[in-house]
Structures are given as structure tokens and as C-alpha cells.
Amino acid sequence: MPARSRLRHHALATGSALALTLLNWFQPVRAAEDVALVSGAFIRSISVADLAYLAETGEARGLLSDLLRLGKQDPENVAKLLNQELDLPLVLTSRLMSTKIGDVILKRVAKIVYPLRVPEPSVSVPAIRAGVINGLQIGEGGLNMIKFLEAYPAEVMEINLPALMAAIEKAESIAGLVTFFSNSPLDGLKESGQ
């Protein structure tokens, strides 16, 4: 093969590789399309579009409507929860998530929320971190559940229902202890003894 032809082939291959790299680099990050509720063999997916619709209108549609009805949940209350915005400074949040305490918190959350069928912290922790940081960028310093889902870098985000219920139960028991001790239990003993 003549030198000129080899040079042309080399330039063409290099140019093609560079073009493909740039195309992949400028492509938008994939966002979550579905949220999968998983408990053992049970799995039900809710589309992020249906969650966004509920957040916008206060009305549920599709499987989400059925789940809310079965759970006896008011769609408007769920919409308020989805729209509840946290104002967080982007740089400070990013730094906090990179500390040891931030890593511990992310690992605990990653036991509940992770890409579908990939609960390993080496995958789930960076996915949560990316969802928070990219969601803050989308929301210009504010983050709600919809923005987090729109920024979550996996097509399907799994929610481990047993792990979620255990975390809620633990939080409720801690809240009960705080309430018990903040209501001066000794004062109650004194009053009942009189």
C-alpha cells in the first residue's frame, strides 16, 4: 500500500474515532425512565413521566393511580411530596457527599435506591451522587424528587421496598424516642404519683 494511501486511511480512522468520541461526549446523560418498586420476586414499574404528571397536575394516571388508590394515598399529598424542594448549594453539597460522613450516608441510601438489579455500592453510590449533583444543576440550586429522577443516570431506578420500610420504621422509632424524652417523662411520673 503506498504511503499516501496509508496516510489517508490513518487520517480517516483517526477522524472517525474522534467524531464518535465527540458524539458520545456531547450526548445527554440518560435519565431514569422508570422507578421499579421491588420486594423479592414482586416488581412493579412506574414511569417517571407519570410521576412528573402527578407532580404537575396533582392527578395520577396509569399504574400510579391504582397504587395510590390501593395505598389509600391522596394524589395531591403525593404531588406535594414530589414537589417539595430542597435548596442546596451545589459546591457545598458536592463536597459534603465526598466526605467520610457523606459516603456513609450515601451507602445507607444506596441499600434502598439503586440501578435496577445492581445494588453494589460501587455502582449505586456514584449514581445517587450524580442524581443529586445533576439534579441541583437542572434545578439551579433546588432539588426535588422529579429533578433527581430526571438526573439519575440509569434507565430504571430500583427502590428496595423491604429496605425502605425498615428505614421508615427505624426513623419512626427514633422519632418516638425523641418525643418521649422531650416531653419530660419524669414530670408525668410525678403527676401520676400525687
N, C-alpha and C positions, 0 to 999 in steps of 0.2 A: 504494500500500500504506500503510495507516495506520501511524502512528508506533509504536503499541503492538504491532502485528503484526511490524514490522521489529525491534523490540527483542527480542521473543520468538524470532524466527528467529536473530538475532545471539547471544542467550544460549544457544540450543540448539546452534548451530555451535561457539561457544566451549567450551561444556561437553563436547561430543563430542570436540573436538580435545584438550582437557585429559585426558579419560578415556582416549583412545587413547594419548596420550603417557605417562600414568602406567602403563597396562597394559604398554607396551613397556619402560618403565624398570624395572619390577619383575619382568619375565620373567627367568628364569635364563639365564646366558650359555650358548650352545651349546658342547658339549664334543665332542672328537673321537670319532667313532663307529667309524672305520676308520683303519688305518695302511696306506698304499699303498707297496709296495716297487716302485720304478721303475728300469728300466735301458733306455734307448732306448725301443723300442716295447713292451717287456715290462712288464707291470704286474700285480701280484697284491695283493689287499687282505686284510688280516687284521683281524677285528673286535676292537675294544678289549675287548668283553665276553669274547672268547676269551682275550685276554692276561690280563685280570683273573682269569678262571677258572684259568688256569695259575699265576698268582701265588698264588692262594688254596690250590689243591689240589696243585700240583706235577704235574698231569696235563694234557696237551694234548688239544685236540679240534679237529675240522674240518680246514681247510686248514693251520692251525698245526701240527697233529700230523704231517701229511705233510711240511711244510717242515723240521721238526726231524729227522724220520727221514732225509730226503734229505741234510740237512746233517750228519748223524751227531752231533747235539747231544742231550745228556741233558736231558729236560724239567725235572728237579729243579734242575739247574745254572742253566738259563734262569730258572726261577722265583726262585731266589736272587738273580739279577741284577736281575730286575724289582722285587724287594722291597728291594733294597739302599737304605737310607735315608741321605740327607744331612741333617744338622742344620744349618740355616742361619738366622741371624737375619733376619727379614723386612725390617726397615727398612734394615739394612746391605746386604743383597743388592739391594734396590731401588736404593739409592744407587749401589752398585758398578756395576750394569748401566747406569746413566745417565752414567757417566764415559766418557772417551775410550777407555780400555783396555777397558772393558766393552762399548762399542759395537763395537770391533774384534773382540772375541771373539764377540759375537752375530752380526756379519756373516759371520764364518767358519763358525759353526754353521749360519747361515741358507742357506749353499750346500749343505748336506746335508739339512736338515729345513725344510719349508715347507708352506703350504697347497697342496693338490693343484693342479698346473698354474699356480701363482702364485709363481715363485721370486724376484720382485722384493724387494729388501731393505726397501723402503718398506712392504711388507705382512708379510713373513716375520719381520723383526726384532721389530716390536711383538707379533706372535703368540707368538714364543718368550718374550719378556719377560712377556706376560700369562700364559702357561702356567706359568712359574716362580713368579711372584708369587701367582697364584690357587692354584696347587698348594701353595705354602707355607701359604696361609691354610687350605686344606682339611686339610692335614696338621699344622696347628698348629705350624709351625716345622720340620717334617720334610718332605722331598721324595723321592719315589721315582718310577720311570718311570710307574707306573699313575696316581699323583696328577697328574703332569704331563699325561698324556693326558686325564684327566678334566677338567683345567682348560684345555686347549689350545682356543683359540676358533675352530676351524674344524672342519667336519664330517669332513673327511678330511685327515690329515697325510701328506704325501709324504716318503719317505726316498729320496734320490737314491743308489742303490747304488754307481755308479762313484765319486762324490764321497766316500762313506763309506769305500770300500775304499782310496782314495788317502790319506785322513786316517789310517786304521789303519796303512797301510804306512809313512807318514811317522813316525807315533808309534813304530812298532816299530824303524825305523832310528835314530831319536833315542835310544830306549832301548838299542839295541845299542851306540851310540857311548858313552853314559854308562857302560854296563857295561864296555866295552873300556878306557876311560880310568880307571875306578875300580878296576880290577883290576891296576893298576901294570904296564903293558906293558913298561916298561924292565926290571923285575925278571925278567920272562920271558926277555928277550934275554940278560941276564947269566947266567942259569942254563943256557941252551942253549949259550953260548959256553964253558962250563967243561968 
